[in-house]
Amino acid sequence: MTSMPPAAQLPSLTPLGRGSVSLRIYPLDLPPRQIVADIALQARLAEEAGFDGCMFAEHHGGFPNYLPNPLLAATWALESTNRIWAAPCPLLLPLRPVTQVVEDLVWTHHRFPGRVGVGVGAGSFPVDFDMAGVPLGELFPRYRQALGVLTEALAGRASGSLAEDPGVAALEGGEIPVVAGVQTVATTRRAAGMGMGVLYNSLQTETAVREQSDAYVDAGGEGSRILIRRLWIGPSPVSNMEAQMARYRDAATKHQATARIVDRWTADDGLIAAPDGVVAAEQLFQTMVRSGCDTLNIRVFLAGLSPAQVHEQIARHGAETVPRLRELLGR
């Protein structure tokens, strides 16, 4: 279906695995049918570029350049590729019955064995909860309860009626790796205690991420510590970055629980722009080390970018950035 990358770029096939380099894929400004086709195309480009996997995020009610079901989008990517893994990451756990989330993940794993992971988050956008019929005030209790069910089931210890599902019953612990989206020391420690990896907010400062990484290790966490950063080859797309940040700030400040997190966002909005992919890789690697992370997720999308711009960036990162990252991570 697609050409294989050079041997030096061949990735680890463990979804969300430590040392992996993945791409975040976004729906672009296209009509719906073209969005679906373009997501499949971006996944193929990511595979050809040598990325280990790809991630999909979730928001509802037409929030620009997001999809309502990241697991569904992940299946489009998996069906269109031969090797890379895909993960809904983050999937907003309080919005659905957690037993159904487990069933959907497990059966997707049986269709694409060894290529499915999941990252989960609590969510915060009011519209997401309104459309799900879930009171926003129940966000954290629902999330904590669902985390327990999810991690137990994916560890091969499902109970009750969930354990009677044949797909769930056939699952061995660890076949679907799971990470938690975290933004505080407390949530990071919880993830460590539950045997989950951690996925940091793309906009948090190195200092904030380092604080959480240290807390994760101190709490006995052994999973991936995933740093997310926007990476751009060429002159910095300032206007696109400003438009993207305006969207995020507007959404974040509508809810008290997320408004205070804005204070921990980076001054440069988490964007690394460099003249070529080698320099971008070296700057990203340095940021990863200073943050206490060991795994990378790269974003190239920003508000207003054309499909051609996004596709070109993916290809250039494959030719320039990913090979250098492999060398640096290999050390």
C-alpha positions in Angstrom: 0.0 0.0 0.0 2.8 2.4 0.9 6.6 2.4 0.5 8.6 1.5 3.6 10.9 4.1 5.1 14.7 3.5 5.2 15.9 1.0 7.8 17.3 3.8 9.9 13.8 5.3 10.3 12.0 2.1 11.1 10.1 2.8 14.4 9.2 0.8 17.4 5.8 -0.7 16.9 4.7 -0.4 20.5 1.8 2.1 20.6 2.7 5.1 22.7 6.0 3.4 23.6 8.9 5.1 25.3 11.2 6.7 22.8 8.6 6.8 20.0 8.0 9.8 17.8 4.4 10.3 16.7 2.4 12.8 14.7 -0.8 14.5 15.8 -3.3 14.5 12.9 -6.0 17.2 12.5 -8.9 17.5 10.2 -8.1 20.4 7.9 -10.3 23.2 6.4 -12.1 21.0 3.9 -15.6 19.6 3.2 -16.4 16.6 5.4 -15.8 13.9 2.7 -12.5 15.5 1.8 -11.5 15.6 5.5 -12.0 11.9 5.8 -9.9 11.3 2.7 -7.2 13.7 3.9 -6.9 12.1 7.3 -6.1 8.8 5.6 -3.6 10.7 3.4 -1.9 12.3 6.3 -1.6 8.9 8.0 0.1 7.5 4.9 2.4 10.4 4.7 3.3 9.9 8.4 4.1 6.3 7.8 6.2 7.1 4.8 8.0 9.8 6.8 9.0 7.2 9.4 6.8 8.3 12.3 6.0 5.5 14.8 2.3 6.4 15.1 -0.3 9.1 15.0 -2.7 10.6 17.5 -6.2 12.1 17.3 -7.9 14.5 19.7 -11.5 15.1 20.6 -13.9 18.1 20.8 -17.6 18.5 19.9 -20.0 21.0 18.5 -17.9 22.0 15.5 -14.8 23.2 17.4 -12.5 24.1 14.6 -10.2 21.3 13.3 -11.3 18.7 15.8 -13.4 15.5 15.5 -16.1 14.2 17.8 -14.8 10.6 17.9 -11.0 10.2 17.9 -11.1 6.4 17.9 -13.2 6.4 14.8 -10.6 8.7 13.1 -7.8 6.4 14.3 -9.4 3.5 12.5 -9.3 5.5 9.2 -5.6 5.9 9.7 -5.1 2.2 10.6 -7.1 1.0 7.6 -5.0 3.2 5.3 -1.6 2.2 6.5 0.5 -1.0 7.0 2.7 -0.5 10.0 2.2 2.6 12.2 0.0 2.6 15.3 -2.9 5.0 16.0 -4.4 6.2 19.2 -7.3 8.4 20.3 -5.2 10.7 22.5 -6.8 12.2 24.3 -10.3 10.6 24.3 -12.5 12.5 26.8 -13.4 9.7 29.2 -16.3 11.3 31.2 -18.4 11.8 28.1 -19.2 8.1 27.4 -20.0 5.0 29.4 -16.5 3.6 30.2 -17.5 0.0 29.5 -18.4 0.9 26.0 -15.0 2.7 25.6 -13.3 -0.5 26.7 -15.3 -2.6 24.3 -14.7 -0.2 21.3 -10.9 -0.2 22.0 -10.7 -3.9 22.5 -12.5 -4.8 19.3 -10.4 -2.2 17.4 -7.3 -3.9 18.8 -8.6 -7.3 17.5 -9.0 -5.8 14.0 -5.5 -4.1 14.2 -3.5 -6.2 16.8 -0.6 -4.4 18.3 -1.4 -1.1 16.6 -3.8 0.5 19.0 -3.2 2.6 22.0 -5.3 5.1 24.0 -4.8 8.4 25.8 -7.5 9.7 28.0 -8.4 13.1 29.5 -11.0 14.6 31.7 -12.1 17.4 29.3 -13.1 20.9 30.1 -15.0 22.5 27.2 -18.6 23.2 28.4 -20.1 22.4 24.9 -18.6 18.9 25.0 -20.4 18.1 28.3 -23.6 19.8 27.2 -23.8 17.7 24.0 -23.1 14.5 26.0 -25.8 15.3 28.6 -23.1 15.2 31.4 -23.2 17.9 34.0 -19.9 19.8 34.0 -19.8 19.6 37.8 -19.5 15.8 37.6 -16.4 16.0 35.4 -13.7 14.9 38.0 -15.7 12.2 39.9 -16.8 10.6 36.6 -13.2 10.7 35.3 -11.6 9.2 38.4 -14.2 6.4 38.5 -13.8 5.7 34.8 -10.1 5.6 35.0 -10.2 2.7 37.5 -12.5 0.6 35.2 -10.5 1.4 32.1 -7.1 0.6 33.5 -8.3 -2.6 35.2 -9.9 -3.9 32.0 -6.9 -3.1 29.8 -4.7 -4.8 32.3 -6.7 -8.0 31.7 -8.8 -7.7 34.9 -12.2 -6.7 33.7 -15.1 -7.5 36.0 -18.9 -7.9 35.9 -20.7 -7.9 32.6 -17.8 -6.3 30.9 -15.7 -9.4 31.5 -18.3 -11.4 29.6 -17.6 -9.6 26.3 -15.6 -12.2 24.3 -13.2 -9.5 22.9 -12.5 -8.2 26.4 -12.1 -11.7 27.8 -9.5 -12.5 25.1 -7.5 -9.4 25.9 -4.1 -9.9 27.6 -2.9 -7.1 29.9 -0.8 -4.5 28.2 -1.9 -5.2 24.7 -3.5 -1.7 24.5 -1.1 0.7 26.2 -2.8 3.6 28.0 -1.6 7.1 29.0 -3.4 9.9 30.8 -3.4 13.5 29.9 -2.1 15.4 32.9 -1.6 19.0 33.8 -0.8 18.9 37.5 1.4 17.1 39.9 -1.6 15.4 41.6 -2.9 13.9 38.3 0.6 12.9 37.3 1.0 10.9 40.6 -2.4 9.3 40.1 -1.4 8.1 36.6 1.8 6.7 38.0 0.0 4.8 40.7 -2.4 3.3 38.2 0.4 2.1 35.9 -0.4 4.6 33.1 2.0 6.7 31.1 1.5 10.4 30.9 0.8 12.9 28.1 1.6 16.5 28.9 -0.2 19.6 27.7 1.4 21.0 24.5 1.4 24.5 25.9 2.9 24.0 29.3 6.3 25.4 30.1 9.4 23.2 30.4 9.5 24.0 34.2 5.9 22.9 34.7 6.4 19.7 32.7 9.7 18.9 34.5 7.9 19.3 37.9 5.3 16.7 36.8 7.9 14.4 35.2 9.9 14.4 38.5 6.7 13.7 40.4 5.8 10.8 38.1 9.2 9.1 38.5 9.1 9.7 42.3 5.7 8.1 42.4 7.1 4.9 40.7 5.8 5.7 37.2 7.4 3.5 34.5 5.4 4.4 31.4 6.1 6.9 28.7 6.4 10.6 29.5 5.2 12.2 26.3 6.1 15.8 25.4 3.9 17.5 22.8 5.3 20.4 20.8 4.5 22.2 17.5 7.3 21.9 15.1 7.8 24.0 12.0 10.5 24.1 9.3 10.9 27.5 7.8 9.9 31.0 8.9 7.6 31.0 12.0 3.9 31.1 10.9 3.2 33.9 13.4 -0.4 34.8 12.2 -1.4 31.1 12.2 -0.1 30.6 15.7 -1.8 33.7 17.0 -5.2 32.5 15.5 -4.7 29.0 17.0 -3.9 30.4 20.5 -6.9 32.8 20.4 -9.1 29.7 20.0 -7.5 27.9 22.9 -7.5 30.8 25.2 -11.2 31.6 24.5 -12.2 28.0 25.2 -10.0 27.6 28.3 -11.1 30.8 30.0 -14.7 29.8 29.9 -14.3 27.3 32.7 -12.7 28.0 36.1 -10.9 24.6 36.2 -9.0 25.4 33.1 -8.6 29.1 33.3 -5.9 28.9 35.9 -3.9 26.4 33.7 -3.4 29.2 31.2 -0.9 30.7 33.6 1.4 27.7 33.1 1.4 28.0 29.3 4.7 28.8 27.5 5.5 32.3 26.3 6.3 30.9 22.8 3.1 28.9 22.7 5.0 25.7 22.4 6.1 26.3 18.9 9.6 25.4 17.7 10.4 26.9 14.3 13.8 26.2 12.7 15.4 26.7 9.3 15.7 23.0 8.7 14.6 19.7 10.2 18.0 18.9 11.8 18.0 22.1 13.8 14.3 21.5 14.7 15.1 18.0 15.9 18.0 19.2 18.0 15.9 22.0 19.6 13.0 19.6 20.3 15.3 17.0 21.8 16.8 19.5 24.1 13.4 20.6 25.2 12.4 17.0 25.8 15.5 16.4 28.0 15.0 19.6 30.0 11.4 18.6 30.6 12.3 15.2 31.9 10.4 13.4 29.1 11.4 10.4 27.0 8.8 10.3 24.2 7.7 12.8 21.5 4.4 13.8 19.8 4.8 16.4 17.0 2.1 18.8 15.7 2.4 20.7 12.5 -1.2 21.9 12.2 -2.1 25.5 13.0 -5.3 27.5 12.2 -5.6 28.5 8.6 -2.9 26.2 7.1 -3.7 24.7 3.7 -3.6 21.0 3.1 -0.5 21.5 0.9 1.3 23.3 3.7 0.6 20.5 6.2 1.5 17.7 3.8 4.8 19.5 2.9 5.7 19.8 6.6 5.0 16.1 7.2 7.2 15.1 4.3 10.0 17.5 5.3 10.0 16.2 8.9 10.3 12.7 7.5 13.3 13.6 5.4 15.1 15.9 7.9 13.7 15.8 11.4 12.8 12.2 12.2 16.2 10.7 11.1 18.0 13.2 13.4 15.6 12.5 16.3 16.3 8.7 15.9 20.0 9.4 16.3 19.5 11.6 19.4 17.0 9.2 21.0 19.2 6.3 20.3 21.9 7.8 22.5 
